[in-house]
């Protein structure tokens, strides 16, 4: 029997969104998942360096999460950025208004594509891989900095052309794999499951905070039809939060391969019948 997971879901409004994020993390029992005293990596999501509703981590999502974590004693927070073949991390954090937030709360920013910030080393996973060992037959390169730290993923509620939906599990893609990661798209569902297994090995804690104030409908992750939903989610189960987000978008979560595979391999709970939704059901 799979252990019942918990996902917090709240409706929000602009006037109270920061307070709602604080309440959200409390409902999701963040302190159960992030060990006290450990450095927390903030992994935002810049799908496009230009601001576009639902494509990127929102400023209020970033600020609300930082504040909620600080109020619970997580003072060692570090943001890690990545680049892709189509996005510029420096433009993205500037144009999406993250930089003033980093400055206000003294959040250091590291770039996983700068050797002066983060070194990459070949990692040998303990878990059986579904695809990554085939994509990287000479060894899977991983950012050395990530080991022994907690991570909080900051995705948005949106569709994705390759994976139907994208969320917490897909957000690990940019941080953990280097710029050759687009070669994994032939096995993208298997890759996301492998990455979650690796995260469980290298991180001391895993958590996700998802913004659905505007959801993205269509051929994401960039240019989509914005759908105002005023909904925010959080969970310590990366599979469960993606499952509930998929359900909110009208999909059967267990029909999406990466959610189903992760559920079947015991990496989280993908069946909504086994997920406790708290907050605004």
C-alpha positions as CSV (number, residue, x, y, z in Angstrom):
1,X,0.0,0.0,0.0
2,X,1.4,3.4,-1.0
3,X,1.8,5.9,1.8
4,X,-0.7,8.7,1.6
5,X,0.8,12.0,0.4
6,X,-0.2,15.5,1.3
7,X,-0.6,18.5,-1.1
8,X,-1.6,21.9,0.1
9,X,-3.8,24.0,-2.3
10,X,-5.0,27.5,-1.7
11,X,-6.9,30.1,-3.6
12,X,-5.2,33.5,-3.4
13,X,-5.6,37.2,-4.3
14,X,-2.9,39.8,-5.0
15,X,-3.6,41.6,-1.7
16,X,-2.7,38.6,0.4
17,X,-0.5,36.4,-1.8
18,X,2.6,36.6,0.4
19,X,0.7,35.7,3.5
20,X,-1.0,32.9,1.6
21,X,2.4,31.4,0.6
22,X,3.3,31.4,4.3
23,X,0.1,29.6,5.2
24,X,0.6,27.2,2.2
25,X,4.0,26.1,3.4
26,X,2.6,25.6,6.9
27,X,-0.3,23.4,5.6
28,X,2.2,21.4,3.5
29,X,4.3,20.8,6.7
30,X,7.5,22.0,5.1
31,X,9.5,21.4,8.3
32,X,8.9,17.7,7.9
33,X,10.8,17.7,4.6
34,X,13.6,20.2,5.0
35,X,16.1,19.4,7.9
36,X,16.8,22.4,10.1
37,X,20.2,24.0,9.6
38,X,20.8,22.7,6.1
39,X,21.4,25.0,3.2
40,X,18.3,25.3,1.0
41,X,18.7,25.6,-2.8
42,X,16.0,27.7,-4.4
43,X,15.5,26.3,-7.9
44,X,13.4,28.8,-9.8
45,X,12.0,28.1,-13.3
46,X,12.9,30.4,-16.2
47,X,11.4,28.7,-19.2
48,X,11.7,31.9,-21.1
49,X,13.8,34.9,-20.2
50,X,11.0,37.2,-21.3
51,X,8.1,37.7,-18.8
52,X,5.1,35.7,-19.9
53,X,2.2,34.7,-17.7
54,X,2.6,31.1,-16.4
55,X,6.0,30.5,-18.2
56,X,8.2,31.4,-15.3
57,X,8.5,31.4,-11.5
58,X,6.5,34.5,-10.4
59,X,8.1,37.2,-8.2
60,X,5.5,36.7,-5.5
61,X,6.1,33.0,-5.5
62,X,9.8,33.5,-5.0
63,X,9.4,36.2,-2.4
64,X,6.6,34.4,-0.6
65,X,8.7,31.2,-0.4
66,X,11.8,33.0,0.8
67,X,9.8,34.7,3.6
68,X,8.0,31.6,4.6
69,X,11.2,29.7,4.9
70,X,13.0,32.4,6.8
71,X,10.2,32.6,9.3
72,X,10.7,28.9,10.0
73,X,14.4,29.4,10.6
74,X,15.8,28.5,7.1
75,X,18.2,31.4,6.8
76,X,20.8,29.7,4.5
77,X,19.0,30.0,1.2
78,X,20.9,30.1,-2.2
79,X,19.3,30.4,-5.6
80,X,20.9,28.3,-8.4
81,X,20.3,29.3,-12.0
82,X,20.8,27.3,-15.2
83,X,20.8,28.2,-18.9
84,X,19.2,26.4,-21.9
85,X,19.8,26.6,-25.6
86,X,16.9,29.1,-25.8
87,X,17.1,31.1,-22.5
88,X,19.5,33.5,-20.9
89,X,19.6,33.2,-17.1
90,X,20.9,36.7,-16.5
91,X,18.1,38.3,-18.7
92,X,15.6,36.0,-17.1
93,X,16.3,36.9,-13.5
94,X,16.4,40.6,-14.4
95,X,13.3,40.8,-16.6
96,X,11.2,38.6,-14.3
97,X,12.0,40.9,-11.3
98,X,13.9,38.3,-9.2
99,X,17.0,40.5,-8.7
100,X,15.4,43.0,-6.4
101,X,14.1,40.1,-4.3
102,X,17.5,38.5,-4.1
103,X,19.0,41.8,-3.0
104,X,16.3,42.5,-0.4
105,X,16.6,39.2,1.4
106,X,20.4,38.7,0.8
107,X,20.0,35.6,-1.3
108,X,23.2,34.6,-3.1
109,X,22.8,33.4,-6.7
110,X,25.0,30.7,-8.2
111,X,25.0,29.7,-11.9
112,X,25.5,26.0,-12.6
113,X,27.1,26.8,-16.0
114,X,29.9,28.9,-14.5
115,X,32.9,26.9,-13.4
116,X,33.7,29.5,-10.8
117,X,30.4,28.8,-9.1
118,X,29.7,25.1,-9.5
119,X,31.8,22.1,-10.5
120,X,30.4,19.1,-12.3
121,X,31.4,15.5,-11.4
122,X,30.3,12.2,-12.7
123,X,27.7,10.6,-10.4
124,X,26.9,6.9,-10.1
125,X,23.3,6.5,-8.9
126,X,22.4,3.8,-6.5
127,X,19.0,3.4,-8.1
128,X,18.4,1.6,-11.3
129,X,18.2,4.0,-14.2
130,X,15.4,4.0,-16.8
131,X,17.2,6.1,-19.4
132,X,20.0,8.3,-18.1
133,X,22.7,5.6,-18.2
134,X,22.0,5.2,-22.0
135,X,22.0,9.0,-22.6
136,X,25.3,9.4,-20.7
137,X,27.1,6.0,-21.2
138,X,30.4,7.4,-19.8
139,X,28.7,8.6,-16.6
140,X,26.1,11.1,-15.5
141,X,27.5,14.5,-14.8
142,X,26.0,16.2,-11.8
143,X,26.6,19.6,-10.0
144,X,28.8,18.8,-7.0
145,X,27.3,21.7,-5.0
146,X,23.8,20.0,-4.8
147,X,25.0,17.1,-2.7
148,X,24.1,17.3,1.0
149,X,21.7,20.3,0.6
150,X,18.0,20.6,0.6
151,X,16.2,21.9,-2.5
152,X,12.9,23.8,-3.0
153,X,11.5,23.7,-6.6
154,X,9.5,26.7,-7.8
155,X,7.6,25.6,-10.9
156,X,4.3,26.9,-12.3
157,X,1.1,25.2,-13.4
158,X,1.4,24.7,-17.1
159,X,1.3,22.3,-20.0
160,X,4.4,21.0,-21.9
161,X,4.7,19.9,-25.5
162,X,6.9,16.9,-24.5
163,X,5.5,15.8,-21.2
164,X,1.8,17.0,-21.3
165,X,2.3,18.8,-18.0
166,X,5.4,20.2,-16.3
167,X,6.0,20.9,-12.7
168,X,8.1,19.9,-9.8
169,X,9.7,16.8,-11.4
170,X,10.5,18.6,-14.6
171,X,12.0,21.5,-12.7
172,X,15.0,19.3,-11.7
173,X,15.9,19.0,-15.4
174,X,17.6,22.3,-15.7
175,X,19.5,22.2,-12.4
176,X,20.8,18.6,-12.5
177,X,21.6,18.1,-16.1
178,X,24.1,20.1,-18.2
179,X,23.4,21.9,-21.5
180,X,23.4,18.6,-23.4
181,X,20.2,17.6,-21.6
182,X,18.0,18.2,-24.7
183,X,19.4,14.8,-25.9
184,X,17.2,13.2,-23.3
185,X,14.0,14.3,-25.0
186,X,13.6,10.9,-26.7
187,X,13.3,9.4,-23.2
188,X,11.9,12.5,-21.4
189,X,9.5,10.7,-19.1
190,X,12.1,8.1,-18.1
191,X,14.6,10.9,-17.6
192,X,12.3,12.8,-15.1
193,X,11.8,9.6,-13.1
194,X,15.6,9.0,-13.0
195,X,16.2,12.6,-11.9
196,X,13.8,12.2,-9.0
197,X,15.5,9.0,-7.9
198,X,18.9,10.8,-8.0
199,X,17.5,13.8,-6.1
200,X,16.4,11.5,-3.3
201,X,20.0,10.2,-3.1
202,X,21.8,13.5,-3.1
203,X,19.5,16.0,-1.4
204,X,18.9,16.1,2.4
205,X,15.3,17.4,1.7
206,X,12.9,17.9,-1.2
207,X,10.0,20.3,-1.4
208,X,8.0,22.1,-4.1
209,X,6.0,25.3,-4.2
210,X,4.0,25.8,-7.4
211,X,2.3,28.9,-8.7
212,X,-0.9,28.7,-10.5
213,X,-2.1,32.3,-10.2
214,X,-2.0,32.1,-14.0
215,X,-1.8,28.6,-15.5
216,X,-0.5,27.9,-19.0
217,X,-2.7,26.2,-21.5
218,X,-1.3,24.9,-24.8
219,X,2.1,24.0,-26.2
220,X,4.2,25.0,-23.3
221,X,6.5,25.7,-21.6
222,X,6.8,29.2,-23.2
223,X,4.1,30.7,-25.4
224,X,0.8,29.5,-23.9
225,X,-2.7,30.7,-23.5
226,X,-2.8,32.3,-20.0
227,X,-5.6,31.0,-17.8
228,X,-6.2,33.0,-14.6
229,X,-6.7,30.5,-11.7
230,X,-5.4,32.2,-8.6
231,X,-4.3,28.9,-7.2
232,X,-1.0,28.0,-5.4
233,X,0.2,24.5,-4.3
234,X,2.9,23.0,-2.1
235,X,4.1,19.6,-1.1
236,X,7.0,17.5,0.0
237,X,6.0,14.8,-2.5
238,X,7.2,15.9,-6.0
239,X,5.0,13.3,-7.7
240,X,1.9,14.1,-5.7
241,X,2.1,17.9,-6.4
242,X,2.5,17.2,-10.1
243,X,-0.5,14.8,-10.0
244,X,-2.8,17.3,-8.3
245,X,-1.7,20.1,-10.7
246,X,-2.3,17.8,-13.7
247,X,-5.8,17.0,-12.3
248,X,-6.5,20.7,-11.8
249,X,-5.6,21.2,-15.5
250,X,-8.1,18.5,-16.5
251,X,-5.8,15.5,-17.0
252,X,-5.8,12.0,-15.5
253,X,-2.5,12.1,-13.7
254,X,-1.9,8.3,-14.0
255,X,-2.2,8.6,-17.8
256,X,0.9,10.8,-17.9
257,X,3.9,8.5,-18.1
258,X,6.3,10.3,-15.8
259,X,3.8,10.5,-13.0
260,X,2.7,6.9,-13.4
261,X,6.2,5.6,-13.6
262,X,7.4,7.5,-10.6
263,X,4.3,6.2,-8.7
264,X,5.0,2.6,-9.7
265,X,8.6,2.9,-8.8
266,X,7.8,4.1,-5.3
267,X,9.3,7.6,-5.7
268,X,6.1,9.4,-4.7
269,X,2.3,9.2,-5.0
270,X,0.7,9.8,-8.4
271,X,-2.8,8.4,-7.8
272,X,-5.1,11.3,-6.6
273,X,-7.1,8.7,-4.6
274,X,-4.0,8.3,-2.4
275,X,-3.3,12.0,-1.9
276,X,-4.7,14.1,0.9
277,X,-5.5,17.6,-0.4
278,X,-5.5,20.2,2.4
279,X,-6.5,23.9,2.3
280,X,-9.0,24.9,-0.3
281,X,-10.1,21.6,-1.8
